[in-house]
Amino acid sequence: MFNKGEMLREANRHVVESRQRVAVEEARAAELVRTGHEDEAITLLEECRDTLRLMERHREVILARSRQA
């Protein structure tokens, strides 16, 4: 079982990785737009950014809980 410190480190790692994925997908989306696939580009970026927001929210929950302890 993870303790709160481990959970926070893991959540931070997920946020960093998700931000990196968003950056990569932004480049891919730009290529999709150049090739006439704007709808796919928008969908792809929205999904990546949604995932990042979820990771950030999860980290905030962990932080809030650790402050309560």
PyMOL Python script that loads the backbone (N, CA, C, O; Angstrom):
from pymol import cmd

cmd.read_pdbstr("""\
ATOM      1  N   MET A   1       0.849  -1.183   0.000  1.00  0.00           N
ATOM      2  CA  MET A   1       0.000   0.000   0.000  1.00  0.00           C
ATOM      3  C   MET A   1       0.893   1.243   0.000  1.00  0.00           C
ATOM      4  O   MET A   1       1.916   1.284   0.683  1.00  0.00           O
ATOM      5  N   PHE A   2       0.496   2.244  -0.766  1.00  0.00           N
ATOM      6  CA  PHE A   2       1.244   3.501  -0.840  1.00  0.00           C
ATOM      7  C   PHE A   2       0.955   4.359   0.381  1.00  0.00           C
ATOM      8  O   PHE A   2      -0.178   4.407   0.859  1.00  0.00           O
ATOM      9  N   ASN A   3       1.982   5.037   0.886  1.00  0.00           N
ATOM     10  CA  ASN A   3       1.720   6.066   1.884  1.00  0.00           C
ATOM     11  C   ASN A   3       1.480   7.378   1.128  1.00  0.00           C
ATOM     12  O   ASN A   3       1.641   7.431  -0.092  1.00  0.00           O
ATOM     13  N   LYS A   4       1.099   8.423   1.845  1.00  0.00           N
ATOM     14  CA  LYS A   4       0.723   9.676   1.178  1.00  0.00           C
ATOM     15  C   LYS A   4       1.873  10.283   0.391  1.00  0.00           C
ATOM     16  O   LYS A   4       1.661  10.832  -0.690  1.00  0.00           O
ATOM     17  N   GLY A   5       3.094  10.191   0.922  1.00  0.00           N
ATOM     18  CA  GLY A   5       4.245  10.715   0.209  1.00  0.00           C
ATOM     19  C   GLY A   5       4.483   9.995  -1.107  1.00  0.00           C
ATOM     20  O   GLY A   5       4.769  10.617  -2.130  1.00  0.00           O
ATOM     21  N   GLU A   6       4.361   8.667  -1.065  1.00  0.00           N
ATOM     22  CA  GLU A   6       4.524   7.874  -2.291  1.00  0.00           C
ATOM     23  C   GLU A   6       3.418   8.181  -3.285  1.00  0.00           C
ATOM     24  O   GLU A   6       3.655   8.274  -4.489  1.00  0.00           O
ATOM     25  N   MET A   7       2.198   8.338  -2.763  1.00  0.00           N
ATOM     26  CA  MET A   7       1.070   8.662  -3.643  1.00  0.00           C
ATOM     27  C   MET A   7       1.290  10.011  -4.318  1.00  0.00           C
ATOM     28  O   MET A   7       1.006  10.166  -5.506  1.00  0.00           O
ATOM     29  N   LEU A   8       1.788  10.975  -3.572  1.00  0.00           N
ATOM     30  CA  LEU A   8       2.029  12.294  -4.139  1.00  0.00           C
ATOM     31  C   LEU A   8       3.147  12.239  -5.177  1.00  0.00           C
ATOM     32  O   LEU A   8       3.031  12.856  -6.236  1.00  0.00           O
ATOM     33  N   ARG A   9       4.209  11.524  -4.895  1.00  0.00           N
ATOM     34  CA  ARG A   9       5.298  11.379  -5.887  1.00  0.00           C
ATOM     35  C   ARG A   9       4.781  10.733  -7.165  1.00  0.00           C
ATOM     36  O   ARG A   9       5.114  11.168  -8.268  1.00  0.00           O
ATOM     37  N   GLU A  10       3.975   9.706  -7.015  1.00  0.00           N
ATOM     38  CA  GLU A  10       3.400   9.020  -8.172  1.00  0.00           C
ATOM     39  C   GLU A  10       2.480   9.957  -8.956  1.00  0.00           C
ATOM     40  O   GLU A  10       2.530   9.997 -10.186  1.00  0.00           O
ATOM     41  N   ALA A  11       1.648  10.703  -8.248  1.00  0.00           N
ATOM     42  CA  ALA A  11       0.749  11.653  -8.912  1.00  0.00           C
ATOM     43  C   ALA A  11       1.549  12.729  -9.638  1.00  0.00           C
ATOM     44  O   ALA A  11       1.209  13.106 -10.759  1.00  0.00           O
ATOM     45  N   ASN A  12       2.606  13.221  -9.008  1.00  0.00           N
ATOM     46  CA  ASN A  12       3.458  14.222  -9.662  1.00  0.00           C
ATOM     47  C   ASN A  12       4.090  13.655 -10.926  1.00  0.00           C
ATOM     48  O   ASN A  12       4.171  14.337 -11.948  1.00  0.00           O
ATOM     49  N   ARG A  13       4.536  12.414 -10.851  1.00  0.00           N
ATOM     50  CA  ARG A  13       5.128  11.767 -12.032  1.00  0.00           C
ATOM     51  C   ARG A  13       4.097  11.657 -13.155  1.00  0.00           C
ATOM     52  O   ARG A  13       4.409  11.904 -14.320  1.00  0.00           O
ATOM     53  N   HIS A  14       2.881  11.290 -12.800  1.00  0.00           N
ATOM     54  CA  HIS A  14       1.823  11.184 -13.808  1.00  0.00           C
ATOM     55  C   HIS A  14       1.523  12.537 -14.450  1.00  0.00           C
ATOM     56  O   HIS A  14       1.303  12.615 -15.659  1.00  0.00           O
ATOM     57  N   VAL A  15       1.513  13.592 -13.653  1.00  0.00           N
ATOM     58  CA  VAL A  15       1.263  14.935 -14.198  1.00  0.00           C
ATOM     59  C   VAL A  15       2.373  15.320 -15.177  1.00  0.00           C
ATOM     60  O   VAL A  15       2.100  15.823 -16.266  1.00  0.00           O
ATOM     61  N   VAL A  16       3.611  15.083 -14.787  1.00  0.00           N
ATOM     62  CA  VAL A  16       4.741  15.416 -15.664  1.00  0.00           C
ATOM     63  C   VAL A  16       4.646  14.629 -16.968  1.00  0.00           C
ATOM     64  O   VAL A  16       4.805  15.195 -18.050  1.00  0.00           O
ATOM     65  N   GLU A  17       4.387  13.336 -16.868  1.00  0.00           N
ATOM     66  CA  GLU A  17       4.277  12.502 -18.061  1.00  0.00           C
ATOM     67  C   GLU A  17       3.109  12.941 -18.940  1.00  0.00           C
ATOM     68  O   GLU A  17       3.218  12.948 -20.166  1.00  0.00           O
ATOM     69  N   SER A  18       2.007  13.301 -18.322  1.00  0.00           N
ATOM     70  CA  SER A  18       0.841  13.739 -19.080  1.00  0.00           C
ATOM     71  C   SER A  18       1.129  15.060 -19.801  1.00  0.00           C
ATOM     72  O   SER A  18       0.715  15.246 -20.945  1.00  0.00           O
ATOM     73  N   ARG A  19       1.832  15.969 -19.138  1.00  0.00           N
ATOM     74  CA  ARG A  19       2.217  17.228 -19.788  1.00  0.00           C
ATOM     75  C   ARG A  19       3.118  16.966 -20.981  1.00  0.00           C
ATOM     76  O   ARG A  19       2.995  17.623 -22.015  1.00  0.00           O
ATOM     77  N   GLN A  20       4.016  16.016 -20.841  1.00  0.00           N
ATOM     78  CA  GLN A  20       4.896  15.664 -21.955  1.00  0.00           C
ATOM     79  C   GLN A  20       4.098  15.080 -23.114  1.00  0.00           C
ATOM     80  O   GLN A  20       4.368  15.384 -24.276  1.00  0.00           O
ATOM     81  N   ARG A  21       3.108  14.237 -22.794  1.00  0.00           N
ATOM     82  CA  ARG A  21       2.261  13.660 -23.837  1.00  0.00           C
ATOM     83  C   ARG A  21       1.473  14.734 -24.561  1.00  0.00           C
ATOM     84  O   ARG A  21       1.317  14.683 -25.781  1.00  0.00           O
ATOM     85  N   VAL A  22       0.973  15.714 -23.803  1.00  0.00           N
ATOM     86  CA  VAL A  22       0.228  16.814 -24.431  1.00  0.00           C
ATOM     87  C   VAL A  22       1.129  17.538 -25.415  1.00  0.00           C
ATOM     88  O   VAL A  22       0.700  17.854 -26.525  1.00  0.00           O
ATOM     89  N   ALA A  23       2.357  17.804 -25.034  1.00  0.00           N
ATOM     90  CA  ALA A  23       3.288  18.496 -25.934  1.00  0.00           C
ATOM     91  C   ALA A  23       3.517  17.691 -27.214  1.00  0.00           C
ATOM     92  O   ALA A  23       3.527  18.255 -28.308  1.00  0.00           O
ATOM     93  N   VAL A  24       3.698  16.393 -27.082  1.00  0.00           N
ATOM     94  CA  VAL A  24       3.895  15.537 -28.256  1.00  0.00           C
ATOM     95  C   VAL A  24       2.642  15.540 -29.128  1.00  0.00           C
ATOM     96  O   VAL A  24       2.721  15.652 -30.351  1.00  0.00           O
ATOM     97  N   GLU A  25       1.492  15.417 -28.483  1.00  0.00           N
ATOM     98  CA  GLU A  25       0.243  15.364 -29.236  1.00  0.00           C
ATOM     99  C   GLU A  25      -0.086  16.710 -29.898  1.00  0.00           C
ATOM    100  O   GLU A  25      -0.733  16.739 -30.945  1.00  0.00           O
ATOM    101  N   GLU A  26       0.352  17.814 -29.301  1.00  0.00           N
ATOM    102  CA  GLU A  26       0.165  19.113 -29.955  1.00  0.00           C
ATOM    103  C   GLU A  26       0.902  19.145 -31.285  1.00  0.00           C
ATOM    104  O   GLU A  26       0.386  19.675 -32.269  1.00  0.00           O
ATOM    105  N   ALA A  27       2.095  18.585 -31.319  1.00  0.00           N
ATOM    106  CA  ALA A  27       2.853  18.515 -32.572  1.00  0.00           C
ATOM    107  C   ALA A  27       2.142  17.612 -33.581  1.00  0.00           C
ATOM    108  O   ALA A  27       2.063  17.938 -34.766  1.00  0.00           O
ATOM    109  N   ARG A  28       1.632  16.485 -33.110  1.00  0.00           N
ATOM    110  CA  ARG A  28       0.888  15.586 -34.005  1.00  0.00           C
ATOM    111  C   ARG A  28      -0.377  16.255 -34.516  1.00  0.00           C
ATOM    112  O   ARG A  28      -0.738  16.111 -35.684  1.00  0.00           O
ATOM    113  N   ALA A  29      -1.044  16.983 -33.641  1.00  0.00           N
ATOM    114  CA  ALA A  29      -2.277  17.666 -34.032  1.00  0.00           C
ATOM    115  C   ALA A  29      -1.986  18.719 -35.095  1.00  0.00           C
ATOM    116  O   ALA A  29      -2.764  18.897 -36.033  1.00  0.00           O
ATOM    117  N   ALA A  30      -0.868  19.413 -34.942  1.00  0.00           N
ATOM    118  CA  ALA A  30      -0.495  20.410 -35.941  1.00  0.00           C
ATOM    119  C   ALA A  30      -0.311  19.749 -37.304  1.00  0.00           C
ATOM    120  O   ALA A  30      -0.695  20.309 -38.330  1.00  0.00           O
ATOM    121  N   GLU A  31       0.272  18.570 -37.305  1.00  0.00           N
ATOM    122  CA  GLU A  31       0.445  17.832 -38.566  1.00  0.00           C
ATOM    123  C   GLU A  31      -0.911  17.404 -39.125  1.00  0.00           C
ATOM    124  O   GLU A  31      -1.130  17.470 -40.335  1.00  0.00           O
ATOM    125  N   LEU A  32      -1.810  16.972 -38.264  1.00  0.00           N
ATOM    126  CA  LEU A  32      -3.154  16.601 -38.724  1.00  0.00           C
ATOM    127  C   LEU A  32      -3.860  17.797 -39.357  1.00  0.00           C
ATOM    128  O   LEU A  32      -4.517  17.657 -40.388  1.00  0.00           O
ATOM    129  N   VAL A  33      -3.727  18.955 -38.752  1.00  0.00           N
ATOM    130  CA  VAL A  33      -4.349  20.160 -39.312  1.00  0.00           C
ATOM    131  C   VAL A  33      -3.754  20.452 -40.683  1.00  0.00           C
ATOM    132  O   VAL A  33      -4.481  20.764 -41.626  1.00  0.00           O
ATOM    133  N   ARG A  34      -2.434  20.352 -40.794  1.00  0.00           N
ATOM    134  CA  ARG A  34      -1.773  20.615 -42.087  1.00  0.00           C
ATOM    135  C   ARG A  34      -2.243  19.670 -43.170  1.00  0.00           C
ATOM    136  O   ARG A  34      -2.250  20.026 -44.348  1.00  0.00           O
ATOM    137  N   THR A  35      -2.640  18.459 -42.780  1.00  0.00           N
ATOM    138  CA  THR A  35      -3.061  17.466 -43.770  1.00  0.00           C
ATOM    139  C   THR A  35      -4.587  17.396 -43.915  1.00  0.00           C
ATOM    140  O   THR A  35      -5.121  16.467 -44.520  1.00  0.00           O
ATOM    141  N   GLY A  36      -5.275  18.391 -43.350  1.00  0.00           N
ATOM    142  CA  GLY A  36      -6.718  18.477 -43.550  1.00  0.00           C
ATOM    143  C   GLY A  36      -7.565  17.682 -42.580  1.00  0.00           C
ATOM    144  O   GLY A  36      -8.729  17.404 -42.869  1.00  0.00           O
ATOM    145  N   HIS A  37      -7.021  17.314 -41.451  1.00  0.00           N
ATOM    146  CA  HIS A  37      -7.754  16.511 -40.468  1.00  0.00           C
ATOM    147  C   HIS A  37      -7.949  17.295 -39.170  1.00  0.00           C
ATOM    148  O   HIS A  37      -7.604  16.821 -38.087  1.00  0.00           O
ATOM    149  N   GLU A  38      -8.496  18.476 -39.292  1.00  0.00           N
ATOM    150  CA  GLU A  38      -8.644  19.356 -38.130  1.00  0.00           C
ATOM    151  C   GLU A  38      -9.527  18.750 -37.049  1.00  0.00           C
ATOM    152  O   GLU A  38      -9.221  18.878 -35.863  1.00  0.00           O
ATOM    153  N   ASP A  39     -10.616  18.091 -37.436  1.00  0.00           N
ATOM    154  CA  ASP A  39     -11.516  17.491 -36.437  1.00  0.00           C
ATOM    155  C   ASP A  39     -10.793  16.461 -35.585  1.00  0.00           C
ATOM    156  O   ASP A  39     -10.961  16.431 -34.365  1.00  0.00           O
ATOM    157  N   GLU A  40      -9.985  15.612 -36.223  1.00  0.00           N
ATOM    158  CA  GLU A  40      -9.228  14.612 -35.487  1.00  0.00           C
ATOM    159  C   GLU A  40      -8.223  15.281 -34.556  1.00  0.00           C
ATOM    160  O   GLU A  40      -8.013  14.831 -33.429  1.00  0.00           O
ATOM    161  N   ALA A  41      -7.608  16.352 -35.031  1.00  0.00           N
ATOM    162  CA  ALA A  41      -6.629  17.075 -34.221  1.00  0.00           C
ATOM    163  C   ALA A  41      -7.277  17.646 -32.966  1.00  0.00           C
ATOM    164  O   ALA A  41      -6.720  17.550 -31.873  1.00  0.00           O
ATOM    165  N   ILE A  42      -8.436  18.231 -33.128  1.00  0.00           N
ATOM    166  CA  ILE A  42      -9.145  18.824 -31.990  1.00  0.00           C
ATOM    167  C   ILE A  42      -9.520  17.746 -30.981  1.00  0.00           C
ATOM    168  O   ILE A  42      -9.327  17.923 -29.778  1.00  0.00           O
ATOM    169  N   THR A  43     -10.053  16.639 -31.464  1.00  0.00           N
ATOM    170  CA  THR A  43     -10.447  15.533 -30.583  1.00  0.00           C
ATOM    171  C   THR A  43      -9.239  14.987 -29.826  1.00  0.00           C
ATOM    172  O   THR A  43      -9.303  14.773 -28.615  1.00  0.00           O
ATOM    173  N   LEU A  44      -8.161  14.768 -30.530  1.00  0.00           N
ATOM    174  CA  LEU A  44      -6.947  14.246 -29.927  1.00  0.00           C
ATOM    175  C   LEU A  44      -6.450  15.156 -28.816  1.00  0.00           C
ATOM    176  O   LEU A  44      -6.151  14.688 -27.718  1.00  0.00           O
ATOM    177  N   LEU A  45      -6.361  16.435 -29.089  1.00  0.00           N
ATOM    178  CA  LEU A  45      -5.876  17.376 -28.082  1.00  0.00           C
ATOM    179  C   LEU A  45      -6.827  17.485 -26.895  1.00  0.00           C
ATOM    180  O   LEU A  45      -6.381  17.553 -25.749  1.00  0.00           O
ATOM    181  N   GLU A  46      -8.117  17.501 -27.154  1.00  0.00           N
ATOM    182  CA  GLU A  46      -9.079  17.573 -26.052  1.00  0.00           C
ATOM    183  C   GLU A  46      -8.922  16.381 -25.116  1.00  0.00           C
ATOM    184  O   GLU A  46      -8.950  16.538 -23.896  1.00  0.00           O
ATOM    185  N   GLU A  47      -8.759  15.199 -25.681  1.00  0.00           N
ATOM    186  CA  GLU A  47      -8.611  14.004 -24.856  1.00  0.00           C
ATOM    187  C   GLU A  47      -7.327  14.048 -24.031  1.00  0.00           C
ATOM    188  O   GLU A  47      -7.331  13.693 -22.852  1.00  0.00           O
ATOM    189  N   CYS A  48      -6.245  14.479 -24.642  1.00  0.00           N
ATOM    190  CA  CYS A  48      -4.968  14.585 -23.914  1.00  0.00           C
ATOM    191  C   CYS A  48      -5.062  15.623 -22.806  1.00  0.00           C
ATOM    192  O   CYS A  48      -4.598  15.393 -21.689  1.00  0.00           O
ATOM    193  N   ARG A  49      -5.651  16.742 -23.113  1.00  0.00           N
ATOM    194  CA  ARG A  49      -5.769  17.801 -22.101  1.00  0.00           C
ATOM    195  C   ARG A  49      -6.726  17.400 -20.988  1.00  0.00           C
ATOM    196  O   ARG A  49      -6.504  17.746 -19.828  1.00  0.00           O
ATOM    197  N   ASP A  50      -7.791  16.673 -21.327  1.00  0.00           N
ATOM    198  CA  ASP A  50      -8.708  16.166 -20.298  1.00  0.00           C
ATOM    199  C   ASP A  50      -7.976  15.218 -19.346  1.00  0.00           C
ATOM    200  O   ASP A  50      -8.162  15.275 -18.131  1.00  0.00           O
ATOM    201  N   THR A  51      -7.150  14.353 -19.913  1.00  0.00           N
ATOM    202  CA  THR A  51      -6.378  13.430 -19.092  1.00  0.00           C
ATOM    203  C   THR A  51      -5.444  14.198 -18.163  1.00  0.00           C
ATOM    204  O   THR A  51      -5.323  13.862 -16.984  1.00  0.00           O
ATOM    205  N   LEU A  52      -4.793  15.215 -18.684  1.00  0.00           N
ATOM    206  CA  LEU A  52      -3.905  16.034 -17.856  1.00  0.00           C
ATOM    207  C   LEU A  52      -4.680  16.681 -16.717  1.00  0.00           C
ATOM    208  O   LEU A  52      -4.221  16.674 -15.575  1.00  0.00           O
ATOM    209  N   ARG A  53      -5.836  17.235 -17.010  1.00  0.00           N
ATOM    210  CA  ARG A  53      -6.647  17.857 -15.952  1.00  0.00           C
ATOM    211  C   ARG A  53      -7.032  16.837 -14.881  1.00  0.00           C
ATOM    212  O   ARG A  53      -7.020  17.154 -13.692  1.00  0.00           O
ATOM    213  N   LEU A  54      -7.368  15.629 -15.289  1.00  0.00           N
ATOM    214  CA  LEU A  54      -7.705  14.578 -14.320  1.00  0.00           C
ATOM    215  C   LEU A  54      -6.502  14.237 -13.441  1.00  0.00           C
ATOM    216  O   LEU A  54      -6.641  14.059 -12.231  1.00  0.00           O
ATOM    217  N   MET A  55      -5.341  14.150 -14.046  1.00  0.00           N
ATOM    218  CA  MET A  55      -4.128  13.870 -13.275  1.00  0.00           C
ATOM    219  C   MET A  55      -3.858  14.990 -12.269  1.00  0.00           C
ATOM    220  O   MET A  55      -3.500  14.732 -11.120  1.00  0.00           O
ATOM    221  N   GLU A  56      -4.035  16.228 -12.712  1.00  0.00           N
ATOM    222  CA  GLU A  56      -3.813  17.368 -11.819  1.00  0.00           C
ATOM    223  C   GLU A  56      -4.825  17.388 -10.686  1.00  0.00           C
ATOM    224  O   GLU A  56      -4.471  17.702  -9.550  1.00  0.00           O
ATOM    225  N   ARG A  57      -6.087  17.055 -10.977  1.00  0.00           N
ATOM    226  CA  ARG A  57      -7.108  16.996  -9.928  1.00  0.00           C
ATOM    227  C   ARG A  57      -6.798  15.892  -8.922  1.00  0.00           C
ATOM    228  O   ARG A  57      -6.953  16.083  -7.715  1.00  0.00           O
ATOM    229  N   HIS A  58      -6.367  14.759  -9.413  1.00  0.00           N
ATOM    230  CA  HIS A  58      -6.006  13.657  -8.531  1.00  0.00           C
ATOM    231  C   HIS A  58      -4.887  14.080  -7.587  1.00  0.00           C
ATOM    232  O   HIS A  58      -4.925  13.780  -6.393  1.00  0.00           O
ATOM    233  N   ARG A  59      -3.909  14.765  -8.118  1.00  0.00           N
ATOM    234  CA  ARG A  59      -2.807  15.257  -7.284  1.00  0.00           C
ATOM    235  C   ARG A  59      -3.328  16.237  -6.235  1.00  0.00           C
ATOM    236  O   ARG A  59      -2.883  16.203  -5.087  1.00  0.00           O
ATOM    237  N   GLU A  60      -4.260  17.104  -6.609  1.00  0.00           N
ATOM    238  CA  GLU A  60      -4.833  18.058  -5.655  1.00  0.00           C
ATOM    239  C   GLU A  60      -5.584  17.346  -4.532  1.00  0.00           C
ATOM    240  O   GLU A  60      -5.532  17.780  -3.381  1.00  0.00           O
ATOM    241  N   VAL A  61      -6.272  16.269  -4.854  1.00  0.00           N
ATOM    242  CA  VAL A  61      -6.976  15.484  -3.831  1.00  0.00           C
ATOM    243  C   VAL A  61      -5.965  14.896  -2.848  1.00  0.00           C
ATOM    244  O   VAL A  61      -6.167  14.937  -1.634  1.00  0.00           O
ATOM    245  N   ILE A  62      -4.896  14.361  -3.377  1.00  0.00           N
ATOM    246  CA  ILE A  62      -3.862  13.794  -2.509  1.00  0.00           C
ATOM    247  C   ILE A  62      -3.277  14.876  -1.610  1.00  0.00           C
ATOM    248  O   ILE A  62      -3.089  14.658  -0.413  1.00  0.00           O
ATOM    249  N   LEU A  63      -2.986  16.049  -2.190  1.00  0.00           N
ATOM    250  CA  LEU A  63      -2.446  17.153  -1.395  1.00  0.00           C
ATOM    251  C   LEU A  63      -3.426  17.575  -0.297  1.00  0.00           C
ATOM    252  O   LEU A  63      -3.029  17.792   0.847  1.00  0.00           O
ATOM    253  N   ALA A  64      -4.684  17.688  -0.648  1.00  0.00           N
ATOM    254  CA  ALA A  64      -5.692  18.107   0.329  1.00  0.00           C
ATOM    255  C   ALA A  64      -5.782  17.110   1.478  1.00  0.00           C
ATOM    256  O   ALA A  64      -5.867  17.496   2.644  1.00  0.00           O
ATOM    257  N   ARG A  65      -5.763  15.836   1.140  1.00  0.00           N
ATOM    258  CA  ARG A  65      -5.840  14.799   2.167  1.00  0.00           C
ATOM    259  C   ARG A  65      -4.594  14.800   3.057  1.00  0.00           C
ATOM    260  O   ARG A  65      -4.680  14.570   4.263  1.00  0.00           O
ATOM    261  N   SER A  66      -3.455  15.058   2.455  1.00  0.00           N
ATOM    262  CA  SER A  66      -2.228  15.057   3.261  1.00  0.00           C
ATOM    263  C   SER A  66      -2.189  16.259   4.206  1.00  0.00           C
ATOM    264  O   SER A  66      -1.566  16.184   5.265  1.00  0.00           O
ATOM    265  N   ARG A  67      -2.832  17.349   3.846  1.00  0.00           N
ATOM    266  CA  ARG A  67      -2.903  18.506   4.736  1.00  0.00           C
ATOM    267  C   ARG A  67      -3.838  18.255   5.924  1.00  0.00           C
ATOM    268  O   ARG A  67      -3.656  18.827   6.998  1.00  0.00           O
ATOM    269  N   GLN A  68      -4.826  17.405   5.720  1.00  0.00           N
ATOM    270  CA  GLN A  68      -5.785  17.096   6.779  1.00  0.00           C
ATOM    271  C   GLN A  68      -5.189  16.195   7.853  1.00  0.00           C
ATOM    272  O   GLN A  68      -5.651  16.181   8.994  1.00  0.00           O
ATOM    273  N   ALA A  69      -4.178  15.459   7.482  1.00  0.00           N
ATOM    274  CA  ALA A  69      -3.593  14.488   8.421  1.00  0.00           C
ATOM    275  C   ALA A  69      -2.719  15.137   9.461  1.00  0.00           C
ATOM    276  O   ALA A  69      -2.161  14.449  10.316  1.00  0.00           O
TER     277      ALA A  69
END
""", "prot")
cmd.dss("prot")
cmd.show_as("cartoon", "prot")
cmd.util.cbc("prot")
cmd.orient("prot")
